[in-house]
């Protein structure tokens, strides 16, 4: 079971990294787009909402990555301590 988790982690980690990177691009594009929109306009508000959602998703993914990395480190330490 532990081996399958390690393999799963190796598959999930690059995916979450890629998603965080893509969300960062969305946030950056929103910054650029908002510069060209009238402040307070409906379009600017929509872009701001998209940006907030993308930031929130990136934060959630980052927290997930940290928890997963911590869990795998603790599992590795337990394995070494048990042997």
VONUFI-206143 format. One record per atom (N, C-alpha, C): x, y, z; residue in one letter. Coordinates in steps of 0.2 Angstrom, whole numbers, plus 5000, padded with zeros to 4 digits. Example, Ala and Ser with C-alpha at 12.3 -4.5 7.8 and 13.67 -1.06 7.14 Angstrom:
REM residues 2
506649725039A/506249785039A/506649845039A/506449895035S/506849955036S/506450005039S/
//
This chain:
REM residues 83
500449945000X/500050005000X/500450065000X/501050065004X/501450125004X/501750134998X/501950084994X/502350094988X/501850124983X/501150104983X/500750134978X/500550204980X/500650224986X/500550294988X/501150334985X/501750314986X/502350344983X/502250354976X/502050304972X/501950314965X/501450364963X/500850364967X/500350414966X/500550484968X/500950484973X/501250554974X/501750574969X/502150534966X/502550554960X/502150574954X/501550544953X/501150564948X/500750634949X/500550644955X/500150694957X/500550764957X/501150754960X/501550814961X/501650854955X/501850824949X/501950864943X/501350894941X/500750864942X/500150884939X/499950954944X/500050944950X/499851004954X/500351064953X/500951044952X/501451104950X/501251134944X/501051094939X/500851124932X/500151164933X/499751144937X/499051184938X/499251244942X/499651244947X/499851304950X/500151354945X/500651334941X/500951374936X/500451404931X/499951364929X/499451394924X/498951444928X/498851424934X/498451474938X/498751544938X/499451544939X/499851604940X/499851644933X/499851604928X/499751634921X/499051674921X/498551634923X/497851674923X/497851734927X/498151724933X/498151784937X/498551844934X/499151824931X/499551884928X/499151914922X/498751874918X/498451894912X/497851944915X/497551924920X/497051964923X/497252034925X/497852034928X/498252094930X/498252144924X/498552114918X/498652144912X/497952174909X/497452134909X/496852144906X/496452204910X/496552204917X/496252254921X/496552324920X/497152324918X/497452384916X/497152424911X/496852384906X/496452414900X/495752424901X/495452404907X/494752414908X/494652474913X/494052504912X/493852554916X/493752534923X/494052564928X/493952534935X/493252544937X/493052484940X/492352484943X/491852464937X/492052454931X/491552424926X/491452354927X/490852334924X/490652264925X/491152214923X/491552234917X/492052194915X/492652184919X/492852244922X/493352244927X/493152204933X/492552204935X/492352164941X/492352094940X/492152074933X/492252004931X/492951974931X/493352014928X/494051994928X/494351994935X/494152034940X/494352034947X/494151964950X/493551954948X/493251884951X/493651824949X/493751824942X/494151774939X/494851764943X/495151824944X/495751824947X/495751804954X/495251824958X/495151794965X/495151724965X/494651694960X/494551624960X/495251584959X/495551614954X/496251584952X/496751584957X/496751634961X/497251644967X/497051594972X/496351594973X/496151544979X/496251474977X/496151454971X/496351384968X/497051374969X/497551424967X/498251414968X/498451404975X/498151444979X/498251434987X/498051364989X/497451344987X/497251274989X/497751224987X/497951224981X/498351174978X/499051174981X/499251234983X/499951244986X/499851214993X/499351224997X/499251195004X/499151125003X/498851094998X/498851024997X/499550994996X/499851024991X/500551004990X/500951004997X/500951055001X/501351055007X/501050995012X/500450985012X/500150935017X/500450865014X/500350855007X/500550795004X/501350785005X/501750835004X/502450825005X/502650815012X/502250845017X/502450835024X/502250755026X/501650735023X/501450665025X/501950615022X/502150625016X/502650585013X/503350585017X/503550645019X/504150645023X/504050605030X/503450615033X/503350575039X/503350505038X/503050485033X/502950415031X/503750385030X/504150425026X/504850405025X/505250395032X/505050445036X/505450445043X/505250385047X/504550365046X/504250305050X/504550245047X/504650235041X/504950175038X/505650165040X/506050225040X/506750215042X/506850205049X/506350225053X/506350215061X/506150145062X/505750115058X/505450045060X/505949995058X/506450015053X/506949965050X/507549955054X/
//
